[in-house]
């Protein structure tokens, strides 16, 4: 009988409001989702991550340490 080896990973995610929706993005892998509420966006992100790892089982998970929001202004045309 073959058993699958599983491991648990912790992910750093960011959530923000964009228009009438909330966007949730995983910083460890390039996956994001959205929802009408913050909780819905997070739940949808979790589902998107599960689907992502079904197709990309050996995907690189980037270690993110101490993420922070840094704001700055810039001029553009």
C-alpha positions as CSV (number, residue, x, y, z in Angstrom):
1,X,0.0,0.0,0.0
2,X,1.5,3.3,-1.1
3,X,0.9,6.3,1.2
4,X,1.2,9.9,0.2
5,X,3.5,12.1,2.2
6,X,1.8,15.3,3.2
7,X,3.1,18.5,4.8
8,X,1.5,21.6,6.1
9,X,2.7,25.0,4.9
10,X,2.0,28.4,6.3
11,X,1.2,31.1,3.8
12,X,1.4,34.8,4.1
13,X,-1.6,36.5,2.4
14,X,-2.7,40.0,1.9
15,X,-6.3,41.2,1.5
16,X,-7.5,44.6,0.3
17,X,-10.6,46.3,-1.0
18,X,-10.7,47.1,-4.7
19,X,-13.9,48.8,-5.8
20,X,-16.8,46.7,-4.5
21,X,-14.8,43.5,-4.0
22,X,-12.1,42.3,-1.7
23,X,-8.9,40.8,-3.2
24,X,-6.9,38.1,-1.4
25,X,-3.4,37.3,-2.7
26,X,-0.9,34.7,-1.5
27,X,2.6,36.1,-1.3
28,X,4.3,32.7,-1.2
29,X,2.9,31.6,-4.7
30,X,1.4,33.7,-7.4
31,X,-2.3,32.9,-6.6
32,X,-5.1,35.4,-5.9
33,X,-8.9,35.4,-5.7
34,X,-11.7,37.8,-4.7
35,X,-15.1,38.0,-3.0
36,X,-17.8,40.4,-1.9
37,X,-16.5,40.2,1.7
38,X,-13.1,39.8,3.2
39,X,-14.0,36.3,4.5
40,X,-15.3,35.2,1.1
41,X,-12.1,36.4,-0.6
42,X,-10.0,34.4,1.9
43,X,-12.2,31.3,1.4
44,X,-11.9,31.7,-2.3
45,X,-8.2,32.1,-2.1
46,X,-7.9,28.9,0.0
47,X,-9.9,27.0,-2.7
48,X,-7.7,28.5,-5.4
49,X,-4.6,27.4,-3.6
50,X,-5.9,23.9,-3.2
51,X,-6.6,23.8,-7.0
52,X,-3.2,25.3,-7.7
53,X,-1.4,22.6,-5.7
54,X,-3.4,19.8,-7.3
55,X,-1.8,20.9,-10.6
56,X,1.5,22.0,-9.3
57,X,2.4,19.5,-6.6
58,X,6.1,20.2,-6.7
59,X,5.7,24.0,-7.0
60,X,8.2,26.2,-5.2
61,X,6.7,27.9,-2.1
62,X,8.7,31.0,-1.4
63,X,9.4,31.7,2.2
64,X,8.1,35.2,3.1
65,X,9.5,36.8,6.3
66,X,8.0,39.8,8.0
67,X,6.0,41.3,5.1
68,X,5.0,44.9,5.5
69,X,3.0,47.5,3.6
70,X,5.3,50.3,2.3
71,X,3.6,53.3,0.9
72,X,5.2,55.8,-1.4
73,X,4.1,58.3,-4.0
74,X,5.3,58.8,-7.5
75,X,4.5,60.9,-10.5
76,X,3.5,59.2,-13.8
77,X,2.0,60.2,-17.1
